[in-house]
Amino acid sequence: MSRDSKYVWRSKDSKSVWSPRDSYNVWRSKNSKNVWRSRDSKYLWRCKDSQSVWRSRDSNNVWRSKDSKNVWRSRDSNNVLRSKDGKNVWRSRDSNNVLRSKDSKNDWRTRDSKYVLRCKDSKNVWRSRDSNNVLRSKDSKNDWRSSDSKNVWRSKDSKNVWRSRDSNNVWRSKVVRMYGGPEAVTMYGVPKIVRMYGGPGTVTMYGVPKTVRMYGGPGTVTMYGVAKTVRMYGGPGTVTMYGVPKTVRMYGGPGTVTMYGVPKTVRMYGGPGTVTMYGVAQTVRIYGGPGTVTMYGVAKTVRMYGGPETVTMYGVPKTVRMYRGPGTVTMYGVPEVQSLQGYRKLLYDKQAIHC
């Protein structure tokens, strides 16, 4: 034994084990089993046990250790447990006592600072909630589903079709462009703009797109909702619209159009084969018109240039103007004004008009 210049003990014991104290009077030693023990400047124990497993406490008196199976356990400066279990599965809590873990199937689970669950399930499908407890997940078919901070759903379905709702629970996907189109498209929501070039075989839209443009159109289009503007160039085979689009423009129109609702304006250039409108359109303009037009409701103004072959109107339009009118017009109701030009042309051609 000896003391140094600061009167600190230094020694080896009878088994030649070194035992000193440093300038803080902290013991450093190995015991009879050659296990290292020491205390630091805050008199905290650091050691390995008889199975050479390391145990210690840090400056906040937090335990750090591995157990008899060499599994790491520790607590951080907030006394938060970190560990792996007997199956070597990692578990921990962060500074907010939030659990992070993988389960017995090695599926990742965690909660963030607001105790929001993030996990993959037994099918390795990712599920999580964000800081607003909003669900984000993929389902069993690996389809992405999520809600944003306003609990607004955003998702893609099994055909990789994007779906979303905005803060007003309105469906939106900002822009959808389809070139040569897929065989079938189903859109749930309110895309801001839909452009289809050469269109798909079938399009079904649930919601209110702001603008729909179809070039060469798809085979069949079904729209549920209130589109602000629908433009069809060379149109699809069949169009069915449920709702009240503000404006419908058809260039070279589709084969068949059925509209349930009250579009503000309908313009058809070279029109489709058949148009059926249920509702009260404010203005209907048909240039070169379709084969057959049937309107249920009270259009404010109907103008037909080169009109369709057959027009049947149930209701009382305020004004009907027909230039080189259609073959047959049947109107159930009392229009306020009829175009004499169209009427005389029809009489001259010895065609029938029934009012």
Secondary structure as a PSIPRED ss2 file (coil, helix, strand):
# PSIPRED VFORMAT (PSIPRED V4.0)

   1 M C   1.000  0.000  0.000
   2 S E   0.000  0.000  1.000
   3 R E   0.000  0.000  1.000
   4 D C   1.000  0.000  0.000
   5 S C   1.000  0.000  0.000
   6 K C   1.000  0.000  0.000
   7 Y C   1.000  0.000  0.000
   8 V C   1.000  0.000  0.000
   9 W E   0.000  0.000  1.000
  10 R E   0.000  0.000  1.000
  11 S E   0.000  0.000  1.000
  12 K E   0.000  0.000  1.000
  13 D C   1.000  0.000  0.000
  14 S C   1.000  0.000  0.000
  15 K C   1.000  0.000  0.000
  16 S C   1.000  0.000  0.000
  17 V C   1.000  0.000  0.000
  18 W E   0.000  0.000  1.000
  19 S E   0.000  0.000  1.000
  20 P E   0.000  0.000  1.000
  21 R E   0.000  0.000  1.000
  22 D C   1.000  0.000  0.000
  23 S C   1.000  0.000  0.000
  24 Y C   1.000  0.000  0.000
  25 N C   1.000  0.000  0.000
  26 V C   1.000  0.000  0.000
  27 W E   0.000  0.000  1.000
  28 R E   0.000  0.000  1.000
  29 S E   0.000  0.000  1.000
  30 K E   0.000  0.000  1.000
  31 N C   1.000  0.000  0.000
  32 S C   1.000  0.000  0.000
  33 K C   1.000  0.000  0.000
  34 N C   1.000  0.000  0.000
  35 V C   1.000  0.000  0.000
  36 W E   0.000  0.000  1.000
  37 R E   0.000  0.000  1.000
  38 S E   0.000  0.000  1.000
  39 R E   0.000  0.000  1.000
  40 D C   1.000  0.000  0.000
  41 S C   1.000  0.000  0.000
  42 K C   1.000  0.000  0.000
  43 Y C   1.000  0.000  0.000
  44 L C   1.000  0.000  0.000
  45 W E   0.000  0.000  1.000
  46 R E   0.000  0.000  1.000
  47 C E   0.000  0.000  1.000
  48 K E   0.000  0.000  1.000
  49 D C   1.000  0.000  0.000
  50 S C   1.000  0.000  0.000
  51 Q C   1.000  0.000  0.000
  52 S C   1.000  0.000  0.000
  53 V C   1.000  0.000  0.000
  54 W E   0.000  0.000  1.000
  55 R E   0.000  0.000  1.000
  56 S E   0.000  0.000  1.000
  57 R E   0.000  0.000  1.000
  58 D C   1.000  0.000  0.000
  59 S C   1.000  0.000  0.000
  60 N C   1.000  0.000  0.000
  61 N C   1.000  0.000  0.000
  62 V C   1.000  0.000  0.000
  63 W E   0.000  0.000  1.000
  64 R E   0.000  0.000  1.000
  65 S E   0.000  0.000  1.000
  66 K E   0.000  0.000  1.000
  67 D C   1.000  0.000  0.000
  68 S C   1.000  0.000  0.000
  69 K C   1.000  0.000  0.000
  70 N C   1.000  0.000  0.000
  71 V C   1.000  0.000  0.000
  72 W E   0.000  0.000  1.000
  73 R E   0.000  0.000  1.000
  74 S E   0.000  0.000  1.000
  75 R E   0.000  0.000  1.000
  76 D C   1.000  0.000  0.000
  77 S C   1.000  0.000  0.000
  78 N C   1.000  0.000  0.000
  79 N C   1.000  0.000  0.000
  80 V C   1.000  0.000  0.000
  81 L E   0.000  0.000  1.000
  82 R E   0.000  0.000  1.000
  83 S E   0.000  0.000  1.000
  84 K E   0.000  0.000  1.000
  85 D C   1.000  0.000  0.000
  86 G C   1.000  0.000  0.000
  87 K C   1.000  0.000  0.000
  88 N C   1.000  0.000  0.000
  89 V C   1.000  0.000  0.000
  90 W E   0.000  0.000  1.000
  91 R E   0.000  0.000  1.000
  92 S E   0.000  0.000  1.000
  93 R E   0.000  0.000  1.000
  94 D C   1.000  0.000  0.000
  95 S C   1.000  0.000  0.000
  96 N C   1.000  0.000  0.000
  97 N C   1.000  0.000  0.000
  98 V C   1.000  0.000  0.000
  99 L E   0.000  0.000  1.000
 100 R E   0.000  0.000  1.000
 101 S E   0.000  0.000  1.000
 102 K E   0.000  0.000  1.000
 103 D C   1.000  0.000  0.000
 104 S C   1.000  0.000  0.000
 105 K C   1.000  0.000  0.000
 106 N C   1.000  0.000  0.000
 107 D C   1.000  0.000  0.000
 108 W E   0.000  0.000  1.000
 109 R E   0.000  0.000  1.000
 110 T E   0.000  0.000  1.000
 111 R E   0.000  0.000  1.000
 112 D C   1.000  0.000  0.000
 113 S C   1.000  0.000  0.000
 114 K C   1.000  0.000  0.000
 115 Y C   1.000  0.000  0.000
 116 V C   1.000  0.000  0.000
 117 L E   0.000  0.000  1.000
 118 R E   0.000  0.000  1.000
 119 C E   0.000  0.000  1.000
 120 K E   0.000  0.000  1.000
 121 D C   1.000  0.000  0.000
 122 S C   1.000  0.000  0.000
 123 K C   1.000  0.000  0.000
 124 N C   1.000  0.000  0.000
 125 V C   1.000  0.000  0.000
 126 W E   0.000  0.000  1.000
 127 R E   0.000  0.000  1.000
 128 S E   0.000  0.000  1.000
 129 R E   0.000  0.000  1.000
 130 D C   1.000  0.000  0.000
 131 S C   1.000  0.000  0.000
 132 N C   1.000  0.000  0.000
 133 N C   1.000  0.000  0.000
 134 V C   1.000  0.000  0.000
 135 L E   0.000  0.000  1.000
 136 R E   0.000  0.000  1.000
 137 S E   0.000  0.000  1.000
 138 K E   0.000  0.000  1.000
 139 D C   1.000  0.000  0.000
 140 S C   1.000  0.000  0.000
 141 K C   1.000  0.000  0.000
 142 N C   1.000  0.000  0.000
 143 D C   1.000  0.000  0.000
 144 W E   0.000  0.000  1.000
 145 R E   0.000  0.000  1.000
 146 S E   0.000  0.000  1.000
 147 S E   0.000  0.000  1.000
 148 D C   1.000  0.000  0.000
 149 S C   1.000  0.000  0.000
 150 K C   1.000  0.000  0.000
 151 N C   1.000  0.000  0.000
 152 V C   1.000  0.000  0.000
 153 W E   0.000  0.000  1.000
 154 R E   0.000  0.000  1.000
 155 S E   0.000  0.000  1.000
 156 K E   0.000  0.000  1.000
 157 D C   1.000  0.000  0.000
 158 S C   1.000  0.000  0.000
 159 K C   1.000  0.000  0.000
 160 N C   1.000  0.000  0.000
 161 V C   1.000  0.000  0.000
 162 W E   0.000  0.000  1.000
 163 R E   0.000  0.000  1.000
 164 S E   0.000  0.000  1.000
 165 R E   0.000  0.000  1.000
 166 D C   1.000  0.000  0.000
 167 S C   1.000  0.000  0.000
 168 N C   1.000  0.000  0.000
 169 N C   1.000  0.000  0.000
 170 V C   1.000  0.000  0.000
 171 W E   0.000  0.000  1.000
 172 R C   1.000  0.000  0.000
 173 S C   1.000  0.000  0.000
 174 K C   1.000  0.000  0.000
 175 V E   0.000  0.000  1.000
 176 V E   0.000  0.000  1.000
 177 R E   0.000  0.000  1.000
 178 M E   0.000  0.000  1.000
 179 Y E   0.000  0.000  1.000
 180 G C   1.000  0.000  0.000
 181 G C   1.000  0.000  0.000
 182 P C   1.000  0.000  0.000
 183 E C   1.000  0.000  0.000
 184 A E   0.000  0.000  1.000
 185 V E   0.000  0.000  1.000
 186 T E   0.000  0.000  1.000
 187 M E   0.000  0.000  1.000
 188 Y E   0.000  0.000  1.000
 189 G E   0.000  0.000  1.000
 190 V C   1.000  0.000  0.000
 191 P C   1.000  0.000  0.000
 192 K C   1.000  0.000  0.000
 193 I E   0.000  0.000  1.000
 194 V E   0.000  0.000  1.000
 195 R E   0.000  0.000  1.000
 196 M E   0.000  0.000  1.000
 197 Y E   0.000  0.000  1.000
 198 G C   1.000  0.000  0.000
 199 G C   1.000  0.000  0.000
 200 P C   1.000  0.000  0.000
 201 G C   1.000  0.000  0.000
 202 T E   0.000  0.000  1.000
 203 V E   0.000  0.000  1.000
 204 T E   0.000  0.000  1.000
 205 M E   0.000  0.000  1.000
 206 Y E   0.000  0.000  1.000
 207 G C   1.000  0.000  0.000
 208 V C   1.000  0.000  0.000
 209 P C   1.000  0.000  0.000
 210 K C   1.000  0.000  0.000
 211 T E   0.000  0.000  1.000
 212 V E   0.000  0.000  1.000
 213 R E   0.000  0.000  1.000
 214 M E   0.000  0.000  1.000
 215 Y E   0.000  0.000  1.000
 216 G C   1.000  0.000  0.000
 217 G C   1.000  0.000  0.000
 218 P C   1.000  0.000  0.000
 219 G C   1.000  0.000  0.000
 220 T E   0.000  0.000  1.000
 221 V E   0.000  0.000  1.000
 222 T E   0.000  0.000  1.000
 223 M E   0.000  0.000  1.000
 224 Y E   0.000  0.000  1.000
 225 G C   1.000  0.000  0.000
 226 V C   1.000  0.000  0.000
 227 A C   1.000  0.000  0.000
 228 K C   1.000  0.000  0.000
 229 T E   0.000  0.000  1.000
 230 V E   0.000  0.000  1.000
 231 R E   0.000  0.000  1.000
 232 M E   0.000  0.000  1.000
 233 Y E   0.000  0.000  1.000
 234 G C   1.000  0.000  0.000
 235 G C   1.000  0.000  0.000
 236 P C   1.000  0.000  0.000
 237 G C   1.000  0.000  0.000
 238 T E   0.000  0.000  1.000
 239 V E   0.000  0.000  1.000
 240 T E   0.000  0.000  1.000
 241 M E   0.000  0.000  1.000
 242 Y E   0.000  0.000  1.000
 243 G C   1.000  0.000  0.000
 244 V C   1.000  0.000  0.000
 245 P C   1.000  0.000  0.000
 246 K C   1.000  0.000  0.000
 247 T E   0.000  0.000  1.000
 248 V E   0.000  0.000  1.000
 249 R E   0.000  0.000  1.000
 250 M E   0.000  0.000  1.000
 251 Y E   0.000  0.000  1.000
 252 G C   1.000  0.000  0.000
 253 G C   1.000  0.000  0.000
 254 P C   1.000  0.000  0.000
 255 G C   1.000  0.000  0.000
 256 T E   0.000  0.000  1.000
 257 V E   0.000  0.000  1.000
 258 T E   0.000  0.000  1.000
 259 M E   0.000  0.000  1.000
 260 Y E   0.000  0.000  1.000
 261 G C   1.000  0.000  0.000
 262 V C   1.000  0.000  0.000
 263 P C   1.000  0.000  0.000
 264 K C   1.000  0.000  0.000
 265 T E   0.000  0.000  1.000
 266 V E   0.000  0.000  1.000
 267 R E   0.000  0.000  1.000
 268 M E   0.000  0.000  1.000
 269 Y E   0.000  0.000  1.000
 270 G C   1.000  0.000  0.000
 271 G C   1.000  0.000  0.000
 272 P C   1.000  0.000  0.000
 273 G C   1.000  0.000  0.000
 274 T E   0.000  0.000  1.000
 275 V E   0.000  0.000  1.000
 276 T E   0.000  0.000  1.000
 277 M E   0.000  0.000  1.000
 278 Y E   0.000  0.000  1.000
 279 G C   1.000  0.000  0.000
 280 V C   1.000  0.000  0.000
 281 A C   1.000  0.000  0.000
 282 Q C   1.000  0.000  0.000
 283 T E   0.000  0.000  1.000
 284 V E   0.000  0.000  1.000
 285 R E   0.000  0.000  1.000
 286 I E   0.000  0.000  1.000
 287 Y E   0.000  0.000  1.000
 288 G C   1.000  0.000  0.000
 289 G C   1.000  0.000  0.000
 290 P C   1.000  0.000  0.000
 291 G C   1.000  0.000  0.000
 292 T E   0.000  0.000  1.000
 293 V E   0.000  0.000  1.000
 294 T E   0.000  0.000  1.000
 295 M E   0.000  0.000  1.000
 296 Y E   0.000  0.000  1.000
 297 G C   1.000  0.000  0.000
 298 V C   1.000  0.000  0.000
 299 A C   1.000  0.000  0.000
 300 K C   1.000  0.000  0.000
 301 T E   0.000  0.000  1.000
 302 V E   0.000  0.000  1.000
 303 R E   0.000  0.000  1.000
 304 M E   0.000  0.000  1.000
 305 Y E   0.000  0.000  1.000
 306 G C   1.000  0.000  0.000
 307 G C   1.000  0.000  0.000
 308 P C   1.000  0.000  0.000
 309 E C   1.000  0.000  0.000
 310 T E   0.000  0.000  1.000
 311 V E   0.000  0.000  1.000
 312 T E   0.000  0.000  1.000
 313 M E   0.000  0.000  1.000
 314 Y E   0.000  0.000  1.000
 315 G C   1.000  0.000  0.000
 316 V C   1.000  0.000  0.000
 317 P C   1.000  0.000  0.000
 318 K C   1.000  0.000  0.000
 319 T E   0.000  0.000  1.000
 320 V E   0.000  0.000  1.000
 321 R E   0.000  0.000  1.000
 322 M E   0.000  0.000  1.000
 323 Y E   0.000  0.000  1.000
 324 R C   1.000  0.000  0.000
 325 G C   1.000  0.000  0.000
 326 P C   1.000  0.000  0.000
 327 G C   1.000  0.000  0.000
 328 T E   0.000  0.000  1.000
 329 V E   0.000  0.000  1.000
 330 T E   0.000  0.000  1.000
 331 M E   0.000  0.000  1.000
 332 Y E   0.000  0.000  1.000
 333 G C   1.000  0.000  0.000
 334 V C   1.000  0.000  0.000
 335 P C   1.000  0.000  0.000
 336 E C   1.000  0.000  0.000
 337 V E   0.000  0.000  1.000
 338 Q E   0.000  0.000  1.000
 339 S C   1.000  0.000  0.000
 340 L H   0.000  1.000  0.000
 341 Q H   0.000  1.000  0.000
 342 G H   0.000  1.000  0.000
 343 Y H   0.000  1.000  0.000
 344 R H   0.000  1.000  0.000
 345 K H   0.000  1.000  0.000
 346 L H   0.000  1.000  0.000
 347 L H   0.000  1.000  0.000
 348 Y H   0.000  1.000  0.000
 349 D C   1.000  0.000  0.000
 350 K C   1.000  0.000  0.000
 351 Q C   1.000  0.000  0.000
 352 A C   1.000  0.000  0.000
 353 I E   0.000  0.000  1.000
 354 H E   0.000  0.000  1.000
 355 C C   1.000  0.000  0.000
